Amino acid sequence: MSMKSERLNVRCSADSLALLREAAELQGQDMTSFVMGAALDRARAVLSEDRGLRLTPDEVLQVERALAADAKASPQLVNLIRSVRSAQNARA
């Protein structure tokens, strides 16, 4: 675990503070643990989404066209399936 040496100060309304206290208590956590846990979960989600797949509008259209197009058999896949079926039939 990393050493806690930094401080984060947050201003909020009395209603927000009461809500956070109630939720932290319900979870059996102190306020710092509850707020940091929630903030870190959200930060990870935002970063994960941002670091995920990014497509330009043209790339999105290209993917949509590919998904909408009729499926075409790959010659390599057809040959593989045939060879597997032949091997299975030979064993039977």
C-alpha positions in Angstrom: 0.0 0.0 0.0 1.3 3.5 -0.8 2.0 6.0 1.9 -0.7 8.6 2.3 1.1 11.9 2.2 -1.3 14.1 0.1 -4.4 15.9 1.3 -7.6 16.6 -0.6 -10.0 19.2 0.7 -13.5 19.3 -0.7 -16.3 21.9 -0.1 -19.9 20.7 -0.2 -23.3 21.6 0.9 -24.7 20.4 4.3 -27.1 18.1 2.5 -24.3 16.5 0.5 -22.2 16.0 3.6 -25.2 14.4 5.4 -25.8 12.1 2.5 -22.2 11.1 2.3 -22.0 10.5 6.1 -25.2 8.3 6.0 -23.9 6.3 3.1 -20.4 5.8 4.6 -22.0 4.7 7.9 -24.3 2.3 6.1 -21.2 0.7 4.4 -19.3 0.6 7.7 -16.7 3.0 6.4 -15.2 6.2 7.6 -15.9 9.3 5.4 -12.4 9.3 3.9 -12.5 5.7 2.9 -16.0 6.0 1.5 -15.4 9.2 -0.5 -12.0 8.0 -1.8 -13.4 4.6 -2.8 -16.2 6.2 -4.7 -14.0 8.8 -6.3 -11.4 6.2 -7.3 -14.0 3.9 -8.8 -15.4 6.7 -10.9 -11.9 7.8 -11.9 -11.0 4.3 -13.1 -14.2 4.0 -15.0 -13.6 7.4 -16.8 -10.0 6.5 -17.6 -11.0 3.0 -18.8 -13.6 4.5 -21.1 -11.3 7.1 -22.4 -8.5 4.6 -23.0 -10.8 2.2 -24.7 -11.7 2.0 -28.4 -11.8 5.4 -30.1 -13.2 5.6 -33.6 -13.5 8.6 -35.9 -17.0 9.2 -37.4 -15.7 7.6 -40.7 -14.5 4.5 -38.8 -17.8 4.2 -37.1 -19.6 4.2 -40.5 -17.1 1.6 -41.8 -17.8 -0.7 -38.8 -21.6 -0.2 -39.2 -21.4 -1.1 -42.9 -19.3 -4.2 -42.1 -21.8 -5.3 -39.5 -24.8 -4.7 -41.8 -23.2 -6.5 -44.8 -23.9 -10.1 -45.6 -21.4 -12.5 -44.0 -18.8 -13.9 -46.4 -17.1 -17.2 -45.7 -13.3 -17.0 -45.3 -11.6 -19.6 -47.6 -9.2 -20.4 -44.8 -12.0 -21.0 -42.3 -13.9 -23.1 -44.8 -10.8 -25.3 -45.3 -10.3 -25.6 -41.6 -13.9 -26.7 -41.0 -13.7 -29.2 -43.8 -10.5 -30.7 -42.4 -11.9 -31.0 -38.9 -15.1 -32.7 -40.3 -13.0 -35.1 -42.3 -10.9 -36.0 -39.3 -14.1 -36.5 -37.2 -15.6 -38.7 -39.9 -12.4 -40.7 -40.2 -12.6 -41.5 -36.5 -16.3 -42.4 -36.6 
